[in-house]
Amino acid sequence: MKLWLGTGLLVGIILPNLIFAFEASLFDFKPKPKEDIGNAEDCFCKLNEEVDDCGCKIELIDRLNNYQIHPRINALVQKDYFRFIKLNLNKICQFWSDDARCSLKDCHVKACNQEDLPASFRNIINQQEGQDQTQGCEQTNPLGHINSSLSDESLKAFEDMKKYDDAQDNFCEPDDETHAQAEYLDLVLNPERFTGYKAPHAHKIWNSIYRENCFENTDRVAYGPEKNTCLEKRSFYRLVSGLHTSINIHLSARFLHKGVLDQPDVWGPNPEEFFKRFDPEKTNGLGPQWLKNLYFIYLVELRALAKVAPYLEKETFYAGRSQQEDEDTKKAVVDLLKIATTFQHHFNETNLFRGNPIEAKKLKEEFQIKFRNITRIMDCVGCDKCRLWGKVQTLALGTSLKILFSGKISSENQATKNLFQLSRTEIVALFNGFARLSNSIAEIENFRESVSKCKSKFKDQNLEL
């Protein structure tokens, strides 16, 4: 009995420490040969330069993001107004039929139950249901009502006019929130992370984006500022590449590590996965440029937030769970926007679509068409959770482009609700998409520290030898 008690006590002490040591070492960078450390450091070789075509130092963005923006935006998107979004994840892929739906449990997205939603979201649902009942009542009791019916042709004409007007501003094809398959989704309960969804279908998605929807037939070439193509086309590629880079960083930072000794699986950083995706030797020298493109899209979305700040400051951000939370949300938004508007090195959107008005208009329309195509491709993603975050982040970028290039916000950043409108879904996507970019930049610093710690360990070992 004493032996059993002693063994049990020993196991009780050693096992938790063994698991802790396992989890701690799990997230460390473990290069095979020592020279891998030098290769890993090369991933960051372009991050001491300026952002291409922007003239802003990357180290300045790191300080701004990691110390000011990231803590704020990360807390903000946890609040009720920003954590719920209504999307249709069941839209049919328009480009190919074999959508290869992911059957892994980590790909699954659970929609919200109505009783779990804040009051404002439940009210919207009830209003829509009430409108349906009212329309049925008016059809059965027409006496005393003004005949306001319109022919099918007239309704179709009005619908076409509205679509045309929206298309002039929009860079996305938004989901129809009234569609029966559109559901409220909790972004906090469905975080973006590694799900196991991968080749060949995932590659098919990105190959379609790069090879068929970028301006040049490209397989992720390095669009440096010296590239012999116009600024608009370079910018389009960098936006797509930056978004792709951000997603790859998220998957590396929240990787699924299988548990040991009957312990549960652990979500955490995987430095090897990160360096596999961005190591110059494994990416034909392009990995560092892809990381640099992340900062380009970050500056574009930061500029959009600054430009639309006067409009957003008029919003109430009502969710309805409690008055105090709604007030706190509004204060947090205003606080974040103050930082965005006082930043001195913004992306200058006026440099795009200049020159001959006819050619500039044509180029902008082509820009819009290609980006809309990319948002439609998100409906072809087989993993539900990947599809959710793909739609959120492309909508965020599309909303940013709408803000920057609609022409309905003056040079003084003034917008009136008569001329310029953002839907609740666009606002929620805008903040969550920017939060993802902010998180990616913060994670780069974490991966860089992982390499630095590993390098120090090797130095200590050499000294001991």
Residue, then its C-alpha position, 0 to 999 in steps of 0.5 A: m500500500k505504501l508503495w502504491l501511495g508513493t507511486g501515486l504521489l510521484v505520478g501526481i507530481i511528475l505527470p503535470n510537470l511532464i505535460f507542462a514541459f511537453e506543451a512548452s517545448l511543443f511551441d519552441f522552434k526545433p531546427k534540425p541542423k544548426e544552419d536552419i537557424g540562419n535560414a529561419e532568420d532570412c524569413f525576416c530579411k525584408l522586414n527592416e525595409e519600407v513597405d513597397d510603394c508606401g514609404c513607411k518603415i515596417e518597424l514603425i508599423d510593428r510598434l504602432n500595431n503591437y503596442q497600440i492597435h493590437p491590444r485594442i482591436n483584439a478586445l473590441v472584436q470580442k464585444d457583442y456588436f462585432r462577434f456576430i455576423k450574418l452570412n450564407l455559408n451554403k451558397i453554391c460554388q459558381f466555378w466548379s462542382d467538385d467542392a470537396r467538403c471537408s469532413l474533419k470536425d475542426c472544419h465545422v461551424k455551428a450557427c447561433n441559436q436565436e436565444d443566444l443572440p443579443a436583443s438587437f439581433r433577435n429584433i431584426i429576425n422578429q421584424q423580418e418575420g413580422q414583415d412576412q406576416t404583414q404582407g400575407c395579411e395585406q394580400t388577404n384583406p385588401l379593402g381600404h388599402i392603397n393599391s401600391s402593387l407594381s408589375d413584375e417587370s417594374l420590380k425587376a427594373f428597380e432591382d436591377m437599378k439598385k444592383y447597378d448603383d451598388a456595383q459602382d461602389n462595391f468591390c464585393e458581392p455581399d450575401d443576401e441576409t434575407h436568404a433562408q440559408a443566411e445564419y448568424l455566426d459567432l466569430v469568437l466561438n468559431p476562431e480561425r485556426f488550423t483545421g487540417y483542410k489542405a491540398p489538393h483542394a486548398h491549392k485549387i482555390w489559391n491557384s484560381i485566385y492567382r492565375e485567373n484573377c490577378f492581372e498577370n498570369t502569375d504563380r505568386v511572383a515577387y511584385g517588388p516596386e521595380k516590377n514593370t507593371c502599373l501601381e494598380k496591378r502591383s497593389f492588387y497582387r500585394l493585397v491578395s498576397g498579403l491576405h494569403t500571408s495573413i491566413n498562413i500565419h494564423l494557421s501556423a500560430r494556432f496549429l493543432h498539436k496532438g496530445v500525449l499521455d491521454q492528454p487533450d490536443v493543444w492549439g498553439p504556435n508551430p514555428e516549423e510550419f511558419f518557416k516551411r511557408f516562408d523560408p526563402e529556400k523553400t519558397n524560391g526566395l519569395g517568402p520574405q516578400w510575402l511577409k512584406n506584403l502583409y504590411f501593405i494590406y495592413l496599411v490599406e485597411l488602416r487607411a480605410l478605417a481612418k478615412v471612414a472614422p467620421y462616419l463610424e463615430k456617428e454609429t451607436f454600435y447597439a447590440g442590446r445585451s446591456q446599455q453599459e456594454d454598448e457604451d463601452t463598445k462605442k468608446a472603444v471604437v472611438d479610441l481605436l479610430k483616434i489612433a488610426t486618424t493620428f497616424q502620420h504615414h498612411f497609404n495614399e489611395t489618391n495615387l491609384f486610378r489617376g491619369n487619363p479618366i477613361e483609362a483610369k475608369k476602365l482599370k478601376e472596373e477591371f479591378q472591381i470585377k477581379f476582386r468580386n470574382i475572388t469573393r465568389i471563389m470563397d463560396c468554393v472553399g470546402c472547409d466551413k470554418c475556412r469559408l467563414w473566415g475567407k468570406v469575412q476577410t475578403l469582405a473586410l478588404g472589399t469594404s476597405l476598397k469601397i471606402l477608399f475608392s467610392g468617391k463618396i467620402s471627401s478628401e477631408n474624410q467627411a461622409t454623409k449617410n445620404l451618400f455613403q452607406l455601410s451595412r452592419t455586416e460590412i462594419v463587423a467584417l471590416f473590424n474583424g478583418f483588420a483584427r486578423l491582420s493586426n494579429s498576424i503582425a503580432e505573431i510575426e514578432n512571436f515567431r521572430e522571438s522563437v528564432s532568437k531564443c533558439k539561437s541563444k540556446f545554440k550559443d550557450q551549448n557552444l560555450e559549454l563545449 
